[in-house]
Amino acid sequence: MPDGGDPAADGVVRVTVAQIAVSDDHGANRQTVLDAFGVAARAGSNLLVLPEYASAYDPRGVGPEHAEPLDGPFVTLLRDRARRHGIAVVAGVTLPGSDGVRAANALVVVDGSGELAGVYRKVHLYDAFGYRESERLEAGPADADPVTLRLGGLTFGVLTCYDLRFPESARRLVDAGADVLVYPAAWVAGPLKADHWHTLLRARAIENTAVVIGVGMTGKGVVGRTLLAGPDGVVGLEMGEEQAYRTVDLDPAPLAAVRATNPSLANRRYTVVPAGT
């Protein structure tokens, strides 16, 4: 019998967030994932969320030397443990790129049966604040179908890190049915950066009347500070900079109530489409 079990009859989804440190040692990172699944299984969770670059990270930059294919050891481990425990998982990975020179910053979504439910390749590369992600990574297609996963009474949609600064991406996911926006990140530290992270996560929650979960990597050069904001913008979980795990229950009923009281999605007058379409 899987440890995670099925979502509750009332649609509540139990989510474990893993604010972990990640290195360029792929084997050590896989052990960290095993530990995280153990925590989620003991909590009876339905979903585990790992940060961006969970397969391998170097604060000096991540590129093709860190890439693994979808049938490589990291994603294979995710699928095996998801199937074993009956727990879906969202995790940041680095995939081989299409040009043989650069890699792709991606999120994989694996359902509780171990099936690969979706792959999101990061659309907005972090060419800001002195970084040039595009030198090592290729951007995902802006017109790719949104990646969502239905669990219990909620639909989860995924974006990653720098995507948080682009509200159009979040609105496109909500248009695809997302009730919960999940942002795995390795949010780089710097002046005002932790404040931006906190503010933007709450803003995406309020403007979309959605639950927003930002799962930050901890360690050298990144801020950690995993945060969950409700559809009214109220912060229900906020972590510091230490490595830690937290588990929360997401109930679709309060979200529906907020959307009934504040029908801003129904009242809007514009739609969002990818640039160039």
Backbone bond lengths (Angstrom), bond angles and torsions (degrees), N, CA, C in turn:
res aa  C-N    CA-C-N  psi(-1)  N-CA   C-N-CA  omega(-1)  CA-C   N-CA-C  phi
1 M - - - 1.465 - - 1.520 109.21 -
2 P 1.350 119.84 125.33 1.448 120.54 179.79 1.522 110.94 -59.46
3 D 1.356 115.09 145.54 1.455 119.46 -178.06 1.520 112.40 -68.72
4 G 1.346 117.16 -33.19 1.454 119.56 -173.38 1.512 113.27 -73.05
5 G 1.331 117.62 -35.35 1.451 120.74 -178.30 1.520 111.34 74.10
6 D 1.332 115.67 179.11 1.456 121.34 178.37 1.520 110.29 -87.59
7 P 1.349 116.94 155.14 1.452 118.93 174.14 1.523 110.39 -56.61
8 A 1.321 115.53 152.35 1.459 120.85 -178.38 1.519 110.54 -61.82
9 A 1.315 115.19 156.35 1.459 120.76 -176.76 1.521 111.78 -59.88
10 D 1.339 118.45 -28.47 1.460 120.87 -179.61 1.517 112.69 -85.01
11 G 1.305 117.80 7.23 1.459 121.71 174.72 1.503 115.39 89.11
12 V 1.328 118.62 2.13 1.463 121.19 179.92 1.524 110.08 -66.87
13 V 1.332 116.28 137.32 1.461 122.20 179.93 1.529 107.96 -117.14
14 R 1.309 116.32 127.23 1.466 121.73 177.97 1.525 108.74 -95.18
15 V 1.342 114.95 125.60 1.461 121.65 -173.45 1.526 109.54 -122.18
16 T 1.325 116.04 130.04 1.467 121.67 171.19 1.518 108.62 -105.25
17 V 1.337 116.50 127.40 1.453 121.70 176.21 1.527 108.04 -104.88
18 A 1.331 115.68 136.10 1.462 122.05 -176.09 1.524 108.86 -113.93
19 Q 1.320 116.17 100.62 1.463 121.07 175.11 1.527 106.75 -89.66
20 I 1.313 115.22 94.17 1.461 121.26 -170.12 1.532 110.79 -118.98
21 A 1.329 114.91 158.78 1.452 121.30 169.30 1.524 109.05 -90.35
22 V 1.330 116.39 141.05 1.465 122.44 -177.80 1.523 108.04 -127.71
23 S 1.327 116.53 139.94 1.467 121.78 179.23 1.527 109.60 -119.31
24 D 1.325 115.77 -173.61 1.466 118.88 175.37 1.527 112.12 -90.26
25 D 1.333 116.84 9.51 1.458 122.91 175.61 1.526 108.69 -90.57
26 H 1.316 116.81 101.14 1.461 121.18 -173.94 1.526 111.96 -60.88
27 G 1.323 117.02 -40.63 1.460 120.05 -179.48 1.510 112.14 -64.07
28 A 1.331 116.65 -42.17 1.464 120.11 178.52 1.514 110.84 -64.60
29 N 1.316 117.21 -36.82 1.460 120.27 179.11 1.525 111.45 -66.87
30 R 1.321 116.92 -35.90 1.468 119.20 176.90 1.532 110.25 -65.99
31 Q 1.311 117.88 -35.52 1.462 119.82 176.24 1.524 110.70 -65.23
32 T 1.331 116.82 -38.44 1.462 120.15 176.46 1.517 110.98 -61.42
33 V 1.332 116.52 -38.64 1.467 120.12 177.36 1.523 110.76 -64.31
34 L 1.327 117.22 -41.42 1.460 119.80 176.50 1.526 110.79 -58.53
35 D 1.331 116.69 -42.22 1.465 120.42 178.18 1.522 110.82 -62.59
36 A 1.329 116.58 -42.32 1.461 120.33 -178.81 1.525 111.48 -64.32
37 F 1.333 116.93 -42.17 1.462 119.18 176.76 1.528 110.88 -62.48
38 G 1.333 116.80 -36.77 1.457 119.35 177.02 1.508 112.52 -61.05
39 V 1.333 116.37 -42.19 1.464 120.80 177.41 1.527 110.45 -63.16
40 A 1.335 116.45 -46.95 1.464 120.37 -178.74 1.521 111.72 -63.90
41 A 1.327 117.08 -38.82 1.460 120.70 179.83 1.527 110.92 -65.83
42 R 1.323 117.00 -43.54 1.466 119.35 179.03 1.519 112.23 -65.11
43 A 1.324 116.63 -28.00 1.470 120.82 178.30 1.520 112.46 -82.24
44 G 1.342 117.75 -8.82 1.455 120.94 -177.37 1.519 112.67 71.16
45 S 1.335 116.89 34.26 1.463 121.13 -175.45 1.521 112.29 -78.44
46 N 1.315 114.15 156.55 1.460 122.20 175.09 1.520 112.27 -99.16
47 L 1.348 115.96 -19.98 1.470 120.82 -176.53 1.521 109.16 -145.40
48 L 1.329 115.46 136.04 1.460 123.80 172.57 1.519 107.51 -114.66
49 V 1.339 116.73 132.11 1.466 121.09 177.18 1.525 109.06 -118.43
50 L 1.329 115.54 122.44 1.458 124.06 176.12 1.528 108.78 -105.11
51 P 1.332 118.32 160.99 1.468 119.32 -176.88 1.521 113.44 -75.90
52 E 1.306 115.07 175.65 1.456 123.78 169.62 1.530 108.65 -57.37
53 Y 1.334 116.62 150.01 1.465 122.42 176.56 1.529 112.51 56.51
54 A 1.328 117.90 32.03 1.469 120.13 -177.26 1.523 112.51 -64.60
55 S 1.325 118.07 -22.87 1.464 120.86 -179.02 1.519 112.07 -77.24
56 A 1.336 117.50 -32.68 1.465 121.71 179.38 1.518 109.07 -171.71
57 Y 1.337 116.28 142.35 1.464 119.94 -178.83 1.521 110.03 -147.95
58 D 1.318 114.60 140.20 1.454 122.40 172.59 1.533 105.96 -134.61
59 P 1.336 119.02 120.72 1.467 120.25 -177.54 1.519 113.50 -61.17
60 R 1.335 117.61 -16.71 1.465 120.19 177.64 1.527 111.57 -80.69
61 G 1.325 116.79 -12.85 1.454 121.43 179.22 1.516 111.56 140.48
62 V 1.320 115.72 145.87 1.467 122.63 179.49 1.513 107.91 -114.30
63 G 1.338 116.01 132.93 1.457 119.44 -178.28 1.507 112.37 -147.29
64 P 1.325 117.07 -159.68 1.477 120.77 -174.37 1.519 113.71 -61.26
65 E 1.335 117.82 -23.84 1.465 119.45 178.62 1.525 112.10 -68.12
66 H 1.326 117.13 -14.98 1.459 121.56 178.63 1.527 112.65 -101.77
67 A 1.321 117.75 0.34 1.466 121.55 -170.87 1.524 111.84 -80.23
68 E 1.333 114.35 146.73 1.463 123.22 171.50 1.525 107.65 -134.99
69 P 1.318 118.77 144.59 1.471 120.24 177.31 1.526 111.24 -72.61
70 L 1.313 115.63 169.03 1.471 120.48 -179.67 1.518 112.41 -63.55
71 D 1.339 117.89 -23.56 1.464 120.02 176.26 1.529 111.64 -97.99
72 G 1.347 116.74 15.62 1.448 121.45 178.48 1.515 112.21 -80.41
73 P 1.332 117.17 -177.79 1.466 120.76 -172.26 1.520 115.02 -64.74
74 F 1.330 118.62 -32.84 1.472 118.68 -176.12 1.525 111.78 -70.86
75 V 1.327 116.67 -53.36 1.469 119.10 -178.63 1.526 110.33 -67.65
76 T 1.325 117.21 -34.44 1.467 119.75 175.53 1.519 110.89 -59.77
77 L 1.333 117.00 -41.36 1.467 120.60 176.53 1.523 111.02 -63.38
78 L 1.330 117.42 -44.95 1.464 120.19 178.36 1.530 110.78 -55.92
79 R 1.311 116.11 -46.38 1.461 120.32 -177.23 1.521 111.52 -66.01
80 D 1.330 115.98 -41.43 1.465 120.14 179.56 1.520 111.01 -62.63
81 R 1.317 117.61 -47.16 1.464 120.71 -177.55 1.524 111.85 -71.88
82 A 1.317 117.66 -35.14 1.458 120.05 175.18 1.520 110.80 -60.23
83 R 1.315 115.59 -45.43 1.471 120.87 179.61 1.533 110.69 -66.02
84 R 1.332 116.77 -42.20 1.455 120.61 -177.56 1.532 111.74 -64.32
85 H 1.320 116.71 -40.23 1.465 120.15 -175.13 1.533 113.28 -99.18
86 G 1.330 117.95 -11.34 1.457 119.96 -175.51 1.510 112.53 69.53
87 I 1.338 116.10 32.93 1.465 122.00 -177.46 1.523 108.64 -119.16
88 A 1.336 116.60 125.12 1.457 120.36 173.40 1.528 108.94 -71.41
89 V 1.338 115.90 158.06 1.461 119.66 -178.56 1.520 110.39 -145.04
90 V 1.334 115.16 142.27 1.462 123.26 170.45 1.517 106.67 -118.58
91 A 1.340 117.04 129.24 1.464 120.16 -176.24 1.520 110.42 -147.41
92 G 1.336 115.63 143.76 1.453 120.88 174.02 1.517 111.30 -81.27
93 V 1.332 116.63 135.23 1.461 122.41 179.99 1.525 108.69 -137.55
94 T 1.323 115.90 164.85 1.458 121.76 172.27 1.517 107.64 -115.09
95 L 1.323 115.56 120.67 1.463 122.02 -176.85 1.522 110.35 -106.97
96 P 1.329 118.06 154.33 1.470 119.50 173.40 1.529 110.36 -58.83
97 G 1.313 116.42 141.38 1.452 120.60 178.78 1.518 112.09 -82.81
98 S 1.314 115.06 178.61 1.466 120.08 -176.94 1.520 112.53 -86.42
99 D 1.354 117.31 -19.05 1.463 119.49 -174.84 1.523 113.41 -100.39
100 G 1.336 117.50 -0.54 1.452 120.61 179.99 1.510 114.49 75.08
101 V 1.320 117.08 -1.46 1.466 122.07 -178.41 1.520 111.17 -111.77
102 R 1.312 115.46 -41.84 1.463 120.78 -179.91 1.522 110.12 -111.50
103 A 1.331 115.72 166.57 1.462 122.27 177.70 1.528 108.88 -108.64
104 A 1.331 116.27 -178.04 1.460 122.36 177.59 1.523 108.98 -124.48
105 N 1.313 115.65 127.97 1.464 122.43 173.61 1.520 106.78 -82.78
106 A 1.325 117.03 119.48 1.463 119.64 -170.63 1.516 111.56 -138.61
107 L 1.314 115.21 161.12 1.459 123.55 167.88 1.516 107.66 -113.95
108 V 1.316 116.42 136.48 1.454 120.30 170.78 1.519 108.48 -108.73
109 V 1.310 114.98 141.62 1.456 122.69 177.46 1.520 106.82 -118.86
110 V 1.327 115.69 119.11 1.465 122.46 -179.24 1.519 107.94 -117.41
111 D 1.332 116.92 130.67 1.464 118.79 -178.80 1.531 110.73 -83.54
112 G 1.319 115.70 177.14 1.458 120.80 -174.49 1.510 115.11 -69.81
113 S 1.319 117.60 -7.47 1.462 120.82 174.31 1.525 111.65 -95.73
114 G 1.335 116.58 -0.60 1.447 120.99 -179.11 1.513 114.62 89.48
115 E 1.319 117.41 4.32 1.461 120.52 179.19 1.533 110.11 -82.68
116 L 1.320 115.41 143.07 1.457 120.98 176.08 1.526 107.96 -75.15
117 A 1.351 115.34 108.44 1.464 120.82 -173.55 1.521 112.65 -88.85
118 G 1.323 117.36 -17.25 1.455 119.14 179.69 1.516 111.51 176.68
119 V 1.336 115.14 156.04 1.462 122.88 174.95 1.523 107.39 -132.15
120 Y 1.321 115.65 124.55 1.463 120.78 176.75 1.521 108.87 -111.87
121 R 1.321 116.00 121.13 1.464 121.11 176.51 1.523 108.67 -96.63
122 K 1.308 115.27 125.20 1.470 122.49 -172.64 1.528 111.51 -53.96
123 V 1.317 115.64 123.44 1.464 121.41 -176.47 1.526 111.48 -82.24
124 H 1.334 116.97 -44.20 1.459 121.58 -176.59 1.533 109.54 -98.22
125 L 1.319 116.34 106.43 1.460 120.18 179.02 1.527 110.32 -81.37
126 Y 1.319 114.78 149.13 1.456 121.97 -171.88 1.528 110.57 -82.34
127 D 1.328 114.59 75.26 1.464 121.57 174.48 1.530 107.18 -101.74
128 A 1.307 115.37 71.89 1.468 121.52 -173.13 1.524 109.01 -160.86
129 F 1.331 115.61 161.77 1.461 121.57 176.00 1.532 112.03 52.52
130 G 1.340 116.18 36.37 1.449 120.70 176.47 1.515 115.40 86.57
131 Y 1.348 118.08 -1.16 1.463 121.94 179.32 1.534 109.86 -101.18
132 R 1.330 116.03 154.41 1.455 121.57 176.15 1.519 108.63 -135.97
133 E 1.343 115.70 77.87 1.465 119.71 179.70 1.519 111.92 -59.79
134 S 1.328 116.32 -29.13 1.459 119.83 -175.68 1.524 112.71 -68.83
135 E 1.337 118.76 -13.85 1.452 120.30 176.16 1.525 111.61 -71.95
136 R 1.323 117.04 -25.50 1.462 121.74 -177.96 1.522 113.10 -114.10
137 L 1.325 116.66 -19.65 1.464 121.46 -172.12 1.521 110.97 -127.77
138 E 1.332 115.97 151.11 1.457 121.07 174.60 1.520 109.23 -105.48
139 A 1.319 116.06 143.78 1.462 120.96 -178.42 1.520 111.02 -75.07
140 G 1.320 115.56 147.03 1.452 120.51 172.59 1.516 110.87 -74.84
141 P 1.330 118.10 159.90 1.468 120.90 -179.16 1.524 111.75 -68.88
142 A 1.318 116.22 130.14 1.459 120.33 -177.77 1.517 112.44 -65.83
143 D 1.338 117.29 -24.80 1.468 120.11 -177.19 1.526 112.73 -96.29
144 A 1.331 117.99 10.56 1.468 119.67 176.29 1.518 109.87 -63.47
145 D 1.313 116.85 149.36 1.461 120.45 179.49 1.534 110.01 -61.06
146 P 1.334 117.48 138.66 1.464 119.57 175.66 1.526 110.67 -57.80
147 V 1.334 116.47 146.44 1.461 121.62 -179.59 1.520 108.81 -101.98
148 T 1.326 115.89 118.58 1.460 121.64 -179.19 1.528 109.60 -132.38
149 L 1.325 114.08 161.34 1.464 121.38 177.88 1.514 108.45 -143.09
150 R 1.324 116.28 128.28 1.461 121.54 178.34 1.523 109.66 -91.88
151 L 1.326 116.12 124.60 1.456 122.82 174.99 1.519 108.50 -134.15
152 G 1.320 117.89 129.07 1.454 120.31 -179.20 1.515 110.76 54.31
153 G 1.337 116.59 -128.13 1.456 120.82 -179.56 1.510 113.93 -98.51
154 L 1.344 118.34 18.84 1.460 121.95 -174.23 1.527 110.92 -132.61
155 T 1.334 114.62 149.45 1.459 121.24 172.68 1.522 108.45 -110.21
156 F 1.338 115.26 125.47 1.451 122.53 -179.20 1.530 109.35 -100.69
157 G 1.324 116.50 135.10 1.454 121.85 175.30 1.511 109.51 -121.53
158 V 1.349 117.38 149.11 1.456 120.58 -172.69 1.529 112.39 -121.37
159 L 1.327 114.00 139.76 1.458 125.25 169.73 1.524 105.98 -141.73
160 T 1.332 117.40 176.75 1.463 116.48 -177.43 1.524 112.81 -142.89
161 C 1.308 115.55 134.12 1.460 127.15 167.39 1.537 112.99 44.96
162 Y 1.336 118.18 -108.25 1.469 122.09 -173.74 1.524 112.67 -58.30
163 D 1.342 118.16 -23.78 1.469 121.11 174.01 1.529 111.23 -54.51
164 L 1.324 117.54 -25.33 1.461 121.50 -177.81 1.518 111.80 -58.90
165 R 1.326 117.38 -28.10 1.465 120.78 -178.18 1.532 113.11 -79.66
166 F 1.319 117.90 1.23 1.462 121.88 -176.47 1.532 109.02 -121.38
167 P 1.334 116.96 95.03 1.470 120.10 -174.35 1.519 113.80 -62.00
168 E 1.339 117.13 -23.81 1.467 119.42 179.72 1.528 111.42 -61.54
169 S 1.332 116.97 -36.46 1.464 120.11 -179.66 1.513 110.93 -64.30
170 A 1.328 116.47 -41.99 1.464 120.20 178.53 1.522 110.71 -64.76
171 R 1.335 117.49 -43.34 1.463 120.47 -178.84 1.522 110.94 -64.50
172 R 1.327 117.11 -35.22 1.468 119.81 177.81 1.522 110.44 -64.40
173 L 1.325 117.67 -38.44 1.460 120.63 176.52 1.520 111.40 -66.04
174 V 1.324 116.49 -41.31 1.468 119.56 178.16 1.527 109.95 -63.70
175 D 1.326 117.38 -38.53 1.468 120.34 175.64 1.527 111.57 -61.89
176 A 1.330 116.62 -26.10 1.465 121.22 178.05 1.528 111.77 -85.79
177 G 1.337 116.82 3.68 1.453 120.39 174.36 1.510 116.02 107.45
178 A 1.346 118.17 2.89 1.463 120.15 -176.14 1.526 111.58 -68.75
179 D 1.317 115.68 131.19 1.461 123.40 171.16 1.522 111.22 -98.59
180 V 1.335 115.55 -26.81 1.460 122.79 -177.88 1.526 107.83 -126.37
181 L 1.339 116.38 126.28 1.456 122.14 177.30 1.523 108.23 -102.48
182 V 1.328 116.60 124.46 1.461 121.93 -175.97 1.528 108.55 -113.31
183 Y 1.329 115.39 123.20 1.462 122.25 -178.99 1.530 110.59 -119.50
184 P 1.319 119.80 87.17 1.463 119.64 167.39 1.531 108.95 -65.34
185 A 1.343 117.31 140.90 1.458 119.61 -173.93 1.517 111.67 -150.75
186 A 1.332 113.73 154.10 1.463 122.40 161.93 1.526 103.85 -120.47
187 W 1.337 115.45 75.26 1.469 122.22 -171.53 1.529 108.61 -74.07
188 V 1.313 115.64 112.54 1.459 121.05 -173.13 1.528 110.41 -68.43
189 A 1.323 116.16 136.06 1.457 121.92 -179.97 1.527 110.80 -71.51
190 G 1.329 115.45 158.39 1.461 121.44 178.39 1.506 109.61 160.26
191 P 1.343 117.82 176.38 1.458 120.98 -179.74 1.527 112.07 -55.56
192 L 1.302 116.32 125.15 1.470 125.11 177.05 1.523 114.11 68.50
193 K 1.335 118.32 -0.88 1.459 118.72 -173.59 1.529 112.76 -65.24
194 A 1.335 118.07 -42.52 1.464 119.88 178.53 1.524 110.51 -63.54
195 D 1.335 116.85 -36.39 1.469 120.61 177.71 1.521 110.67 -66.72
196 H 1.323 117.48 -41.38 1.469 120.45 177.17 1.527 110.36 -60.40
197 W 1.317 116.76 -46.30 1.467 122.01 179.16 1.520 110.61 -54.69
198 H 1.319 117.06 -52.19 1.464 122.44 -178.71 1.531 110.79 -61.22
199 T 1.325 116.25 -46.33 1.469 120.93 -176.26 1.515 111.85 -67.26
200 L 1.321 116.71 -44.67 1.463 119.81 -176.64 1.520 112.38 -69.27
201 L 1.324 117.98 -36.65 1.466 119.83 176.29 1.525 110.45 -61.54
202 R 1.320 117.30 -44.28 1.476 120.32 178.61 1.524 110.45 -65.95
203 A 1.330 116.91 -39.09 1.465 119.78 -179.68 1.524 111.21 -62.88
204 R 1.343 117.40 -45.06 1.461 120.12 178.76 1.528 110.50 -61.55
205 A 1.326 117.57 -34.58 1.461 120.52 178.37 1.524 110.83 -67.67
206 I 1.328 117.06 -48.18 1.462 121.32 -175.34 1.521 111.22 -66.00
207 E 1.340 116.76 -48.37 1.466 118.88 -173.41 1.527 112.19 -70.22
208 N 1.331 117.51 -22.87 1.462 121.11 179.59 1.516 113.37 -105.97
209 T 1.342 117.25 3.44 1.471 122.24 -172.08 1.534 109.49 38.87
210 A 1.329 114.24 54.69 1.461 122.08 -177.45 1.525 108.74 -129.60
211 V 1.320 115.78 155.85 1.460 120.29 167.19 1.526 107.02 -75.61
212 V 1.334 116.35 136.58 1.462 121.11 178.41 1.523 108.50 -125.02
213 I 1.335 115.62 130.50 1.462 121.51 178.05 1.516 108.05 -122.81
214 G 1.324 115.98 115.13 1.454 121.40 173.86 1.513 109.04 -104.97
215 V 1.328 117.62 115.98 1.468 122.22 -177.94 1.523 108.35 -106.51
216 G 1.339 115.80 109.08 1.447 120.93 -174.80 1.518 112.74 -94.69
217 M 1.324 116.05 143.52 1.458 120.92 168.29 1.521 108.33 -72.36
218 T 1.324 116.93 146.57 1.444 121.41 173.43 1.521 109.25 -111.16
219 G 1.331 115.61 161.49 1.456 119.72 179.88 1.512 111.57 126.64
220 K 1.321 116.20 -166.78 1.459 122.37 -175.13 1.516 111.65 -62.99
221 G 1.319 116.32 123.75 1.452 121.68 171.73 1.504 116.32 84.04
222 V 1.337 118.90 0.06 1.460 122.21 179.45 1.529 109.25 -127.08
223 V 1.327 116.43 159.43 1.467 119.26 -167.06 1.522 114.96 -92.94
224 G 1.369 118.66 -16.69 1.460 117.83 -172.52 1.518 109.87 67.76
225 R 1.341 116.36 -123.08 1.466 123.63 170.85 1.531 113.90 57.70
226 T 1.307 115.71 42.87 1.471 120.74 173.49 1.520 109.74 -50.93
227 L 1.336 115.74 138.55 1.469 120.38 -174.18 1.525 110.36 -143.83
228 L 1.321 115.68 140.93 1.461 122.44 171.47 1.518 108.02 -120.29
229 A 1.322 116.20 127.06 1.460 122.23 176.19 1.518 109.54 -119.01
230 G 1.323 116.14 136.95 1.454 120.75 177.52 1.510 111.78 -79.15
231 P 1.333 118.44 174.28 1.463 121.79 -176.41 1.524 113.82 -67.37
232 D 1.331 116.86 -11.77 1.464 121.04 173.26 1.521 111.79 -97.88
233 G 1.329 117.27 4.02 1.447 121.95 178.85 1.510 115.08 88.48
234 V 1.324 117.16 -4.26 1.460 120.37 -179.54 1.531 109.29 -71.27
235 V 1.319 116.35 131.42 1.460 121.90 -179.53 1.526 109.05 -79.78
236 G 1.321 115.56 118.62 1.459 120.58 -179.26 1.506 113.39 -99.47
237 L 1.347 116.80 -15.84 1.455 121.93 178.87 1.513 107.71 -155.60
238 E 1.328 116.29 131.34 1.459 120.78 173.85 1.516 108.38 -145.88
239 M 1.313 115.71 126.93 1.456 121.84 -177.38 1.522 110.25 -106.95
240 G 1.313 116.01 165.72 1.451 121.16 177.82 1.514 111.49 -90.73
241 E 1.327 116.41 -140.11 1.454 120.75 -176.34 1.530 113.25 -103.00
242 E 1.326 117.41 -4.28 1.450 120.73 -175.83 1.526 112.08 -80.87
243 Q 1.327 117.14 157.77 1.452 120.23 173.14 1.517 108.94 -71.22
244 A 1.317 116.95 129.05 1.467 120.52 -176.53 1.519 109.23 -165.25
245 Y 1.322 114.82 163.59 1.461 122.76 175.34 1.519 108.23 -122.33
246 R 1.318 116.37 144.47 1.458 121.22 174.25 1.524 108.53 -137.99
247 T 1.309 116.43 149.50 1.458 121.84 179.69 1.514 109.17 -125.37
248 V 1.329 116.53 133.88 1.465 122.51 -178.41 1.517 109.24 -133.73
249 D 1.311 116.07 153.11 1.461 122.81 174.44 1.528 108.93 -103.69
250 L 1.324 116.66 128.98 1.461 122.44 177.98 1.522 108.99 -107.57
251 D 1.319 115.28 120.47 1.463 122.57 -176.71 1.525 108.79 -107.21
252 P 1.328 119.20 124.43 1.468 120.42 -179.18 1.523 114.03 -67.72
253 A 1.332 119.04 -20.92 1.467 120.54 -175.73 1.526 112.82 -64.90
254 P 1.336 121.06 -48.76 1.464 119.47 177.98 1.525 112.69 -62.10
255 L 1.321 117.77 -34.94 1.456 120.01 177.65 1.527 110.66 -62.89
256 A 1.318 116.44 -45.02 1.467 120.04 178.32 1.523 111.04 -61.52
257 A 1.323 116.76 -36.95 1.466 120.49 179.93 1.518 110.99 -66.01
258 V 1.335 117.64 -42.11 1.462 120.57 178.43 1.524 110.24 -63.78
259 R 1.320 117.49 -42.15 1.460 120.00 -179.68 1.525 112.39 -67.46
260 A 1.330 117.01 -27.55 1.467 120.00 175.89 1.523 110.97 -73.32
261 T 1.319 116.60 -39.21 1.472 121.13 -179.50 1.521 111.38 -75.07
262 N 1.319 116.73 -37.80 1.465 122.54 -177.65 1.528 108.90 -121.31
263 P 1.354 117.25 81.07 1.472 119.86 -173.89 1.524 112.79 -83.35
264 S 1.309 117.51 48.56 1.463 120.12 -176.17 1.522 112.17 -65.14
265 L 1.320 118.09 -30.77 1.461 119.35 177.14 1.525 110.82 -65.12
266 A 1.326 116.49 -39.94 1.466 120.38 179.12 1.524 111.62 -71.97
267 N 1.336 117.27 -28.22 1.468 121.38 -174.98 1.526 113.58 -87.39
268 R 1.298 119.24 -8.34 1.463 119.99 -174.29 1.531 111.38 -70.17
269 R 1.334 115.02 158.54 1.460 121.68 -173.91 1.530 113.10 -117.50
270 Y 1.307 117.72 2.68 1.454 121.20 -177.88 1.532 110.15 -130.28
271 T 1.324 115.20 152.99 1.461 121.13 173.02 1.524 109.34 -113.86
272 V 1.319 116.33 166.56 1.453 121.91 -178.99 1.525 108.71 -117.27
273 V 1.327 115.59 130.16 1.465 121.30 175.71 1.514 107.98 -131.94
274 P 1.341 117.90 151.59 1.466 119.87 178.42 1.526 111.97 -61.77
275 A 1.313 116.86 146.91 1.458 121.22 178.58 1.527 110.00 -60.87
276 G 1.332 115.85 137.65 1.451 120.61 177.08 1.508 114.52 89.19
277 T 1.353 118.03 -0.38 1.471 119.33 179.18 1.521 110.39 -98.89
